[in-house]
Amino acid sequence: MELERLLIGDDGLVPRERYTSGEFADLELERLWPRVWQVACREEEVAGVGEFCEYLVGDQSVLVVRSGPDTVRAFHNSCLHRGTRLADGTGRFADGCIRCRFHAWRYDLDGTLVDVVDAHEFDRIPPGTGLPSVRVDRWGGFVWVCLDPEAAPLLEFLDPLPNLLAPYHLEGFRTRTYLSTVLPANWKVALDAFNEGYHVQGTHPQLLPWTDDVNLSYEALGIHSHYGRLPDARRELRPSPRLGLTEGQYDPGEILEAFVRGLGGLFMEEERALVEELRSLPLDGATMLSRYQKARRELLAGRGVPVDAFSDDQLTSADDVHFFPNMVGPIYPGTAILFRVRPNGRDPDSCIKDTWFLEWPADGSRRRARRRFYADWTERDWGEITNQDYANMEHVQAGMKSGGGPFRLNRRQEANLLHMHRTIDRYLRAS
């Protein structure tokens, strides 16, 4: 494979084969995925000793296990005897040990081999033999794994995101809903759809009456990236400038109501009721937005959400963050939707997408959300906006194969995509 031909040059053009080629996908699985830190699961999924979670990326399987009250370990998910996968999905190991389903070899929760059936019939097995470990760390309420023993520590890899996101206290969030599906597109196609606002006017025109999709700032943050409201712009309830409406031609109350209703998965039922209440009251010189921000601050504080570090404008603005390589999504005070996307085996034309709806629990509950998996995304109604995104991805993937040479990206509104590609290339060049 001619790698140089498929890298991003100074002209910024993106070869289509990066999304369609099996050879390129194999190269990513060889040089990218093993070398980066990835979210394996949420901490509450392995809250109790003996609880486990399997993480799949490509053809690699990692087993995450809570081995002690304050200890989480990760292993290559393969028995030392005949290579059998030791566990799949999530669950709890009975009797405090990992037991192979094939020949009943047993391992302690720290990975140490403790029992071999008919051990006297094997050549001597050295004491202390155990499952090969995988690097594991925790941050933001997530368990992260990395297959490369030489990679930088997690916090160094994530820098500067931990400082940027510190006020949100993601470690205090809990998963309200966990949805997974297989999408008929390369993992980068799926990720791209949530890392820029340029597609709103084409894919989601119904959002334009309550979304300013034009005045967004795009910023590289180390190997990661971020987009959102322009740093010094005042938060306003206004439609997209693309509609050409001036003040007086739209109702800020309607925009606020549509905003909260349209992003229903990000807001609480109480907030939708709050908007209805505010619209029925006189403003008395205040703006609809300022009234809502004040009321939202009180509502969140009442649920125990730490809000003191946020300005009023930040209470109604998201930090849309791309955690390189494969997690992205909007984070608000007290609530977030994060998407994790990964290769589906070695198929360059499909991917697995996980959606986490996270929220600050009102009662401090650590209740574990049930995982719901859909082998075909059309098995479920994901809501108008997500349905539009998913339907679009199949057309993107098919169109990528139709020839036409490399494609070009919007130098501002798709800057995060180009930054991701250039970061991928840094890993691919490192043989």
Buried (B, 14 or more C-beta within 10 A) or exposed (E): EEBEEBBBEEEBEBBBBBBBBEEBBBBBBBBBBBBBBBBBBBBBBBEEBBBBBBBBBBEBBBBBBBBEEEEBBBBBBBBBBEEBBBBEEBEEBEEEBBBBEEEEBBBBBBBBBBEBEEEEEEEEEEEEEBBEEBBBBEBBBBBBBBBEEEBEEBEEBBBEBEEBBEBBBBEBBBBBBBBBBBBBBBBBBBBBBBBBBBBBBEBBEBBBBBBBBBEBBBEBBBBBBBBBBEEEEEBBBBBBEBEEBEEEEBBBBBBBBBBBEBBEBBBBEEBBEBBEEBBEEEEEEBEBBBBBBBBBBEBBBEBBBBBEEBEBBBBBBBBBBBBBBBBBBBBBBBBBBBBBBBBBBEBBBBBBBBBBBBBBBEEEEEEBBEBEEEEEBEEBEBEEBBBBBBEBBBEBBEEBEEEEEBEEBEEEBBBBBBBBBBBBBEBBEEE
